[in-house]
């Protein structure tokens, strides 16, 4: 069912908020902690104060639904070689000037042309009907769709279907902990390793993102990280080395995707990341001891494939989204028997 502009029939009381004086409410879903007056909305544009009660305006409303390789998210160590039902809505709690999905992430649900309504049962039916082992909440920031993704994840979990977030990591602690039993994986963007970048380029702060990564790992959620390398903004050897050392302190087994920048949205005056810079970042990551490092938007099988950290044998060969599992026995290397970091 399609809904046109301004339809509010899916308005749904939000989770994680508290009343304040003067009819205001404080949203506690993400690290912004927006204080919202009656009739106003948070930074995400999709949570509105209606008479002193916070509502989500997008419960069950999807802008996008597709079947994607799980590697496209990117997840390289979560059910490799399989496909996922990918779903997104509108809105975001960031304002990234280089967003590649800005048409939906920066959209207002009351003016977005068309949104399709789904119930959690519909999502389960689609995933099961196509034989998909995973539903990926992606395309825009899934945290702002929290109430719907949580309800769906609970239902999917009971039927043996995984849920994963592709996220900026700005979710608040209580919200993450509530979702954790039903959330199997998170690919978290660490967009830079300097707070100045976060404040200037995305309209947020770095520390809450780092805390989410650490917390998700502690909660037993499978974590992969993506770091988009933008020339002159976050690509210095020093910054990349600081980032990699921080990851290693959490676990050197966390897969890291170093992704190549291409100009988009409001950041079109910076060229794509040079090959030399990508290779240097990869070299730094390996020097510092990360066991699984990949280059994204790079299209070279050497830097997309997975190798056993113990013996160096190729265990998964990748050419873009063509995936060949060739050296695994369960989650162990077929050559040396070392246990590898996979969710199969």
N, C-alpha and C positions, 0 to 999 in steps of 0.2 A: 504494500500500500504506500502511495506517495503522498506527502504532505506539502502543500505550497507555503509560500512565505507567510509568516505570522501565525501559523497554527500552533496553539499552545496546549493541545489535548494531551501531550506527553509530559507536561510539567509534573514533577515528582519531587517530594520533599527530599532534600539532600542529607547526606551524612556528614559528620564532623564539622559542627558549627555550634556557636553559643550566642545567646542573646546579650545585648549590651543596652545601655541607656539610650533614650531618644529614638527608639525603634530600630536602632542599628543592630547588625549581627556581625560576628567575626567568623570567617571561614577558616577552618583548621585542616583542610584537605592537603594543602601544599605549604611550602616554606614561605610563601608570600604573606600568609596570614591576613588576607584582605579584610578590612573593616568596611562594611557595605551599608550605606543608608537605605531606608525604605525606598523601593523602586529602582535601586541601583544594582549594578553587576560587579563581579570581581574582575581582575585582570584577564581571566580566561574568557570573558564575555558570555559564558554559558551557565553561570550560577547567579541567581537573582534573588534579592530580598523582596518578598511579597508580604507586606504587612507584618514584618518582624519574624518571618519564617523563611529560611533559605531553601530555595528550590533549584534543582537542576533542570535545565530547559531541553536537554538532549537525551533523556532516558529512552533507550531503544531506537534512537534516530541515527541512521548510518548514511554517510556520504559516499562510502566506498566499501565494496566487498569483492574479493577476488581470491583465486587459488594461486598461491605463489610457492616456489621452492623455498624451503626453510632457510637455505643459504642466502636468499635475497634479503633477509631481515636486517643484518646478517647473523645467523647462528651457524657456526661450523662444527660445534661439538654437542649440539642438541638434535638428536634424531637425524643424523646426516643422511642426505639423499632422499628425504621425504618431502611431502608438500604440506602446506598449512592453509587453512581458511584465514585470510587476512581481512580484518574489518577496521574501519575508522569512522569518525564522525566529523564534527567541526569544532574549532576552538583550540586554544593553547595558552598555557601560562607563561610562555616565553615570547619574545619579540625578535627572534633571530633575523638579522638583516640579510642573511644568505639562505633562508629557508627554501628548500626545493618544493615543498608542498604548501606554499603560502596561500594558495587559493582556498584551501580548507582550514589550515591552521589559524589564519587571521580572519576567518569569516565570522559573521554574526548570524546565529541561527534564525533570527527573525527576518533576515534579508537574503539568506542563502536560497537559491532558486528551488532546489528539490532535495528532500531527505526521505529516505525509505525507512519505514517503521518495522522493527523486528521485536518479537518477544524472545526471551531466553530459549523457549522451546524451539523456535525457528532456527536459532543458531545451532543448537544440538542436532536438529534434523538435517541441516545443510552439511555439517561436518560428518555425520554418520552416513548420509546419503552418498557422499563422495569418497568415503573411506579414508578420511583425513585424521591423522593422529593428534593434530595440534590446531588450536585456534590462536592466531596472533593478533593482538590488539596493537594497531600500527597506523601508519599514514599521518595521523596527527598525534598529539600527546594523549595517551590513553588515560592518564591520571584524571583528566577533566571529565572522563566518561565513567568515573569510578563506580557509581552505584550499579550501572548496567553490567560492566565488566565483572564486578564481583559476583553478582547474581548468576551470570552465565558461567563463570569459572566454577562455582559450587556445583552446578548441574553437570557441567562437563566432567568434573573430577569423578563424580559418582559413576559415570559411564566410561571411565578409562581414557578420556581425551584430555590432553594437556592444554594449559593456557600459558601464553608468554606475553610480556610487555616489551615493546620497543619504545624506549622512554628517555626523557631528559633527566630523570632521576630527582625531580624536585618534590616528590611525594613526601608527606609528613610521616613521622615515625609511627604514630598510632594507626594511620591508614595503611601503611605498608604491613605492619604486624597483623592487622585484621585480614588482609588479603593473602598473606604468606602461605597459609596452609593449602591454598587453592591455586597458587601462582607457581608454576614450575620453572620458569626461566625469565630472565630480564637481560636484554641488551641495552646497556645504559650508555648514552652519549656523555663522555667527558669532553666538553667542547674546547677546553684549553686548561692550562694548569696555573693560570694567573687570574686573580679576582678582578683585575682591571678589565680584562677581556670580557668576563661575564657581565660586568656592569655596563660596559660600552656597547657590546655587540649583541647581547641577548636579553638584557634587562633583568638580570638576576644576580645571584652570588654563587661563588664556587663551593664554599664549605658545605652547604646542605647536600650538594650532589655527591661530594666525597663521602659524607656520612651515610647516604643512601647505599652507595656501593658497599661500604664496610658492613652496614646493617644487613643488606640482602645476603651477602656471603655468610654472615653469622647465622642467619635464619635458615640456611640450607637451600636457598634458591640458587639454581644454576645461573651464573653471571658471566656474560661476555661484555666487553667494552669496545666502544668505537671512538676513535679520536680523529676528527677531520683536520688534516694538516693544511692550514691556510697561509700562503706565503706572506711574510712580514708581520703577521698577526699572532701566530702561536707556533711557529715552526723552528725556533732556535734550537740548537743542540742542547743548550742548558735546560730549556723548558721541557723538551721531550724526555731528556734524561731524568729530570725531577719527577715527571709523570710516571715513567717506567719504574723508577725506584719505589715510588709509593705503591704501585700495583704489586710489585714483588714483595713488599712488606706485608700485604694482605695474603697473597698467594701467587707464586710464580706460575701456577697452573691455570690462572685465569686467561682465557683466550682474548687477545687484543687485536682489533682490526684498525690498522692505520690507513685512513681513507684519503683518497686524492680529491682535492677541492676542484669544483668547476664553478664559474661565475653564475649567479642566479639572484633573482628578486632585486634587492637594493644594493647588492655587492657585486657589481659587474665590472668594476675598474681594476680588479685584481685577476691576473691570469691563472690558469690551472696550475696546480703544483708541479714543478719540474720533476722529471724522472730522477735526477740526481738527488734531489731533496728527499724523495720517497725512499730511495735506497739507503740513504744515510740514516733516516729515521729507523728503518728496519735493522740496520747494523747496530745502532745504539740499543735498541730493544733487546737484541740477542746478546750484545756485550754485557748488559746488566742482568741477564739471567732469566728473562721471560722464556717459557718453554714453548708457547704457541703464539706466533706472531704472523699476521696476514696483512697483505697490502690490498686495499679495496679500491674499486674503480681503476684498477691497474691492468687487469686482463693479462696476467702472465702466470701460467700454471705453476711455475716454480714458487711463487709467493702466495698462491692460493691453496696449495696442497698441504696436507698435514703429515708431519714426520714424527717418528718416535723420538722423544728427547733422549732416550737411553742409548739406542743403537743407530739412529739416523735413518732407519728404513722408512720409505713412504708407506703410510697406512691408508690414506685417502688421497686420491688424485682428483683434482678439479680443473676443468676447463670452463670458466664461466659458471653456468649452472648445470653443466654436465658433471656428474659426480660418480666416481668409481671407488667403491670400498674394496680394497685389494689386500690389506695387510692387517686386518683385525680378526681376532677370535674373541667374541664378546667385547669387553672393554680392554682387552690386552693386545699388545703387539704380537702378531703371529710369528715374528722372527725371534725375538728375545724374551717374550713373555711378560714384559713390563706392563704394569697397570697404567692405563691412560685415562685422561680426564674427559669422559664422554657420558652423555645421557642417551641411552639407546632405546 
